[in-house]
């Protein structure tokens, strides 16, 4: 009789131990599954965030379009003053529509026969001016004459200059905006000037600084 009771007690103890072990194993498995789900969630969220950041960087650093006649809005790249010769990140449009510029130099209004440095014209745009620039690899005297005639009707805040490498005959720029033209469309130019002159973050009645 004693032997039977002892055997029964041991059996119950064994069953209880096995039950506790099974419960602990189940809890461990549940914790592992929960940890795996959290890791998957973290990786998925991190991957989505990285993709979003890369997409934003590409959007900010890449011109939106080169379509003729299409008004383009570009993300503002700030108004940081730099020294001559100082390196800076690339502009997000060609020509520039905002960004790094020399603090003490702007281009005078009117007609220029030499290209104006990006770091100078970006300062003009900050002051609410409009740049009219052209790219004529093989020469285009008639187009230049037409542009000069239009620009000379504005006493200030409209600048004409060549800009080699645009890849389009004409580029109109103001603070944060760009439009390409394939000919000196007077109506389009005057409309752009009327809409965006004096729309920069700083507006000055005159530009007394040195010319480039």
C-alpha positions as CSV (number, residue, x, y, z in Angstrom):
1,X,0.0,0.0,0.0
2,X,2.8,2.4,0.9
3,X,4.6,1.6,-2.3
4,X,1.5,2.4,-4.3
5,X,0.9,5.7,-2.6
6,X,4.6,6.6,-3.1
7,X,4.3,5.8,-6.8
8,X,1.1,7.8,-7.2
9,X,2.8,10.8,-5.4
10,X,5.8,10.6,-7.7
11,X,3.6,10.4,-10.8
12,X,1.6,13.4,-9.7
13,X,4.9,15.3,-9.0
14,X,6.2,14.3,-12.4
15,X,3.0,15.4,-14.1
16,X,3.1,18.8,-12.3
17,X,6.7,19.3,-13.2
18,X,6.0,18.5,-16.8
19,X,3.1,20.8,-16.8
20,X,5.2,23.6,-15.4
21,X,7.9,23.0,-18.0
22,X,5.3,23.0,-20.7
23,X,3.9,26.2,-19.4
24,X,7.3,27.8,-19.2
25,X,8.1,26.6,-22.8
26,X,4.9,28.0,-24.0
27,X,5.7,31.4,-22.4
28,X,9.2,31.4,-23.9
29,X,7.7,30.6,-27.3
30,X,5.2,33.5,-26.9
31,X,7.9,35.9,-25.9
32,X,10.0,34.8,-28.9
33,X,7.1,35.3,-31.3
34,X,6.4,38.7,-29.7
35,X,10.0,39.7,-30.1
36,X,10.1,38.6,-33.7
37,X,7.0,40.6,-34.5
38,X,8.5,43.7,-32.9
39,X,11.7,43.2,-34.9
40,X,9.8,42.8,-38.1
41,X,7.7,45.9,-37.3
42,X,10.9,47.9,-36.5
43,X,12.7,46.8,-39.7
44,X,9.6,47.5,-41.8
45,X,9.2,51.0,-40.2
46,X,12.9,51.7,-40.5
47,X,12.9,50.6,-44.2
48,X,9.9,52.7,-45.0
49,X,11.4,55.8,-43.3
50,X,14.7,55.3,-45.1
51,X,12.9,55.1,-48.5
52,X,10.9,58.2,-47.6
53,X,14.1,60.1,-46.7
54,X,15.9,59.0,-49.9
55,X,12.9,60.0,-52.0
56,X,12.8,63.4,-50.3
57,X,16.6,63.9,-50.9
58,X,16.2,63.0,-54.6
59,X,13.2,65.3,-55.0
60,X,15.0,68.2,-53.3
61,X,18.2,67.7,-55.2
62,X,16.8,67.0,-58.7
63,X,15.2,69.5,-61.1
64,X,11.5,68.7,-61.4
65,X,11.2,69.1,-65.2
66,X,12.8,70.6,-68.2
67,X,9.5,71.1,-70.1
68,X,9.3,74.3,-72.2
69,X,6.8,76.8,-70.9
70,X,6.0,74.9,-67.7
71,X,6.2,76.9,-64.4
72,X,8.3,74.9,-61.9
73,X,8.4,75.4,-58.1
74,X,11.5,74.3,-56.4
75,X,12.1,73.6,-52.7
76,X,13.9,76.6,-51.1
77,X,17.5,75.7,-50.3
78,X,18.0,78.4,-47.7
79,X,19.7,81.8,-47.8
80,X,23.2,80.9,-46.5
81,X,25.9,83.5,-47.0
82,X,29.2,82.1,-48.2
83,X,32.7,83.4,-49.0
84,X,34.0,83.5,-52.5
85,X,35.4,80.2,-53.5
86,X,33.7,78.4,-50.6
87,X,32.3,75.0,-51.4
88,X,28.6,74.3,-51.0
89,X,26.0,71.7,-51.9
90,X,24.7,71.6,-55.5
91,X,21.7,73.8,-56.4
92,X,18.5,72.0,-57.1
93,X,17.8,73.8,-60.4
94,X,19.6,75.1,-63.4
95,X,19.9,78.1,-63.1
96,X,19.6,78.3,-59.3
97,X,16.3,79.5,-57.8
98,X,17.5,79.9,-54.1
99,X,20.4,78.9,-51.9
100,X,24.0,79.8,-51.1
101,X,25.1,83.2,-52.2
102,X,27.7,85.9,-51.6
103,X,26.6,88.4,-49.0
104,X,28.2,91.5,-50.5
105,X,27.5,91.2,-54.2
106,X,24.5,91.3,-56.5
107,X,24.3,91.8,-60.3
108,X,23.1,95.2,-61.5
109,X,19.8,95.3,-63.3
110,X,19.8,95.4,-67.1
111,X,21.9,93.7,-69.8
112,X,25.0,91.7,-69.1
113,X,27.2,90.2,-71.8
114,X,29.1,87.8,-69.5
115,X,27.6,85.0,-67.4
116,X,26.7,85.8,-63.8
117,X,28.0,83.4,-61.1
118,X,25.3,81.3,-59.5
119,X,26.3,82.6,-56.1
120,X,25.7,86.2,-57.2
121,X,22.4,85.7,-59.0
122,X,21.0,83.7,-56.1
123,X,21.4,86.9,-54.1
124,X,19.5,88.9,-56.7
125,X,16.7,86.4,-56.5
126,X,16.6,86.7,-52.7
127,X,16.0,90.4,-53.2
128,X,13.0,89.7,-55.3
129,X,14.6,90.2,-58.7
130,X,14.0,88.2,-61.9
131,X,16.8,86.7,-64.0
132,X,16.4,86.2,-67.8
133,X,19.2,84.0,-69.1
134,X,19.9,82.4,-72.4
135,X,22.0,79.6,-73.8
136,X,23.2,80.0,-77.4
137,X,26.1,77.5,-78.2
138,X,26.2,78.5,-81.8
139,X,25.1,82.2,-81.4
140,X,21.6,83.7,-81.5
141,X,22.0,87.5,-82.1
142,X,18.3,88.0,-83.1
143,X,17.0,86.3,-79.9
144,X,19.5,88.2,-77.7
145,X,18.4,91.5,-79.3
146,X,14.8,90.7,-78.6
147,X,15.6,89.8,-75.0
148,X,17.6,93.0,-74.6
149,X,14.7,95.1,-75.9
150,X,12.3,93.6,-73.4
151,X,14.7,93.8,-70.4
152,X,15.6,97.4,-71.0
153,X,12.0,98.4,-70.5
154,X,12.5,97.5,-66.8
155,X,14.5,100.2,-64.9
156,X,15.5,97.8,-62.2
157,X,15.1,94.2,-60.8
158,X,15.3,92.4,-64.1
159,X,18.6,91.0,-65.2
160,X,19.6,89.6,-68.6
161,X,22.8,87.5,-69.1
162,X,24.1,84.4,-70.9
163,X,24.1,81.1,-69.1
164,X,26.0,78.4,-71.0
165,X,24.8,74.9,-70.2
166,X,21.1,75.5,-69.5
167,X,20.2,73.1,-72.3
168,X,17.2,75.3,-73.2
169,X,17.3,78.6,-75.2
170,X,15.9,80.8,-72.3
171,X,15.4,80.4,-68.6
172,X,13.4,82.7,-66.4
173,X,14.1,82.5,-62.7
174,X,12.8,84.1,-59.5
175,X,12.9,83.0,-55.9
176,X,11.9,79.4,-55.9
177,X,10.6,79.4,-59.5
178,X,11.8,78.6,-63.0
179,X,10.3,78.6,-66.5
180,X,12.1,77.5,-69.7
181,X,11.2,79.1,-73.0
182,X,12.3,78.2,-76.5
183,X,12.0,81.7,-77.9
184,X,11.8,85.3,-76.6
185,X,8.1,85.1,-75.9
186,X,7.4,88.7,-74.7
187,X,4.0,88.0,-73.2
188,X,5.4,85.0,-71.2
189,X,8.4,87.0,-70.0
190,X,6.3,90.0,-68.9
191,X,3.8,87.7,-67.2
192,X,6.6,86.0,-65.3
193,X,8.1,89.4,-64.2
194,X,4.7,90.7,-63.1
195,X,3.9,87.6,-61.1
196,X,7.2,87.1,-59.3
197,X,9.2,90.3,-59.2
198,X,9.5,91.6,-55.6
199,X,8.4,88.2,-54.3
200,X,11.7,87.2,-52.7
201,X,12.3,87.0,-48.9
202,X,14.1,90.4,-49.0
203,X,13.0,93.4,-51.1
204,X,15.3,96.4,-51.7
205,X,14.5,99.6,-53.7
206,X,17.9,99.6,-55.3
207,X,21.0,97.4,-55.7
208,X,24.0,99.6,-54.9
209,X,26.5,96.7,-54.4
210,X,29.3,95.9,-56.8
211,X,28.6,94.2,-60.1
212,X,30.2,90.8,-60.7
